[in-house]
Amino acid sequence: MRYVIFVAPSLCLVDLPQGLLWGWVSGLFIGVVYWTWLVTAAHPISLFQNKFSYYAWVIGLAAWGILLHFVWRQSKSLGTRNQLIAVVSAVGIEPTT
């Protein structure tokens, strides 16, 4: 679940509303998972002993759906292969054929 730290800022740089939406939903997923396995002790801890709950599974699926929709939308906006090569060349990377 640590991948959220890396993906959320990257999404926000490209598309702030979509990044915030994904950040909230994936954060909700993580919260539900930790809350489900919370053990009351001197220091609260979460012990993961089994599969995720149904609610966590549905929220996690929604987070993946948002992420896949984002990738699909961004790949459509790249356009044709020639446009992609032009962008890559402008950055200074030599495209391979």
LOMIKE-753068 format. One line per 2 residues: their letters; for each residue z, x, y of C-alpha. Coordinates in nm, 2 decimals, decimal comma. Layout:
BEGIN
a	Z/X/Y ~ ... .
//
This chain:
BEGIN
mr	0,00/0,00/0,00 ~ 0,01/0,30/0,23 .
yv	-0,36/0,28/0,29 ~ -0,29/0,01/0,56 .
if	-0,17/0,29/0,80 ~ -0,52/0,45/0,78 .
va	-0,74/0,14/0,77 ~ -0,58/-0,07/1,05 .
ps	-0,63/0,18/1,34 ~ -0,99/0,25/1,23 .
lc	-1,07/-0,12/1,22 ~ -0,92/-0,17/1,56 .
lv	-1,13/0,11/1,71 ~ -1,45/-0,06/1,59 .
dl	-1,36/-0,43/1,63 ~ -1,01/-0,51/1,78 .
pq	-0,99/-0,88/1,69 ~ -1,10/-0,82/1,33 .
gl	-0,87/-0,52/1,30 ~ -0,57/-0,71/1,43 .
lw	-0,65/-1,00/1,20 ~ -0,67/-0,77/0,90 .
gw	-0,35/-0,59/1,01 ~ -0,15/-0,91/1,03 .
vs	-0,27/-1,04/0,69 ~ -0,22/-0,71/0,51 .
gl	0,12/-0,67/0,67 ~ 0,21/-1,02/0,56 .
fi	0,10/-0,92/0,21 ~ 0,32/-0,61/0,21 .
gv	0,61/-0,81/0,35 ~ 0,58/-1,07/0,08 .
vy	0,56/-0,81/-0,20 ~ 0,87/-0,63/-0,07 .
wt	1,06/-0,95/-0,01 ~ 0,98/-1,07/-0,36 .
wl	1,13/-0,76/-0,52 ~ 1,42/-0,72/-0,28 .
vt	1,74/-0,62/-0,45 ~ 2,06/-0,68/-0,25 .
aa	2,28/-0,37/-0,26 ~ 2,46/-0,15/-0,02 .
hp	2,12/-0,05/0,11 ~ 1,84/-0,31/0,06 .
is	1,57/-0,17/-0,18 ~ 1,27/-0,32/-0,35 .
lf	1,22/-0,25/-0,72 ~ 0,87/-0,34/-0,84 .
qn	0,91/-0,44/-1,21 ~ 0,63/-0,68/-1,28 .
kf	0,31/-0,83/-1,13 ~ 0,29/-0,96/-0,78 .
sy	0,39/-1,32/-0,71 ~ 0,12/-1,59/-0,67 .
ya	0,17/-1,60/-0,30 ~ 0,14/-1,22/-0,26 .
wv	-0,17/-1,23/-0,48 ~ -0,34/-1,50/-0,26 .
ig	-0,25/-1,32/0,07 ~ -0,37/-0,99/-0,08 .
la	-0,70/-1,15/-0,17 ~ -0,73/-1,29/0,18 .
aw	-0,68/-0,93/0,32 ~ -0,95/-0,79/0,09 .
gi	-1,18/-1,08/0,19 ~ -1,13/-1,00/0,56 .
ll	-1,20/-0,63/0,50 ~ -1,51/-0,70/0,29 .
hf	-1,64/-0,94/0,56 ~ -1,59/-0,67/0,82 .
vw	-1,78/-0,41/0,62 ~ -2,06/-0,66/0,55 .
rq	-2,09/-0,75/0,92 ~ -2,09/-0,39/1,03 .
sk	-2,35/-0,29/0,77 ~ -2,58/-0,57/0,89 .
sl	-2,55/-0,45/1,25 ~ -2,66/-0,10/1,15 .
gt	-3,01/-0,24/1,09 ~ -3,29/-0,04/0,92 .
rn	-3,27/0,30/0,76 ~ -3,46/0,45/1,06 .
ql	-3,20/0,32/1,30 ~ -2,92/0,47/1,09 .
ia	-3,10/0,81/1,08 ~ -3,14/0,80/1,45 .
vv	-2,77/0,74/1,50 ~ -2,67/1,01/1,25 .
sa	-2,91/1,25/1,42 ~ -2,77/1,17/1,76 .
vg	-2,42/1,26/1,64 ~ -2,55/1,60/1,52 .
ie	-2,55/1,55/1,15 ~ -2,87/1,64/0,96 .
pt	-2,96/1,34/0,74 ~ -3,07/1,42/0,39 .
t	-3,36/1,23/0,23 .
//
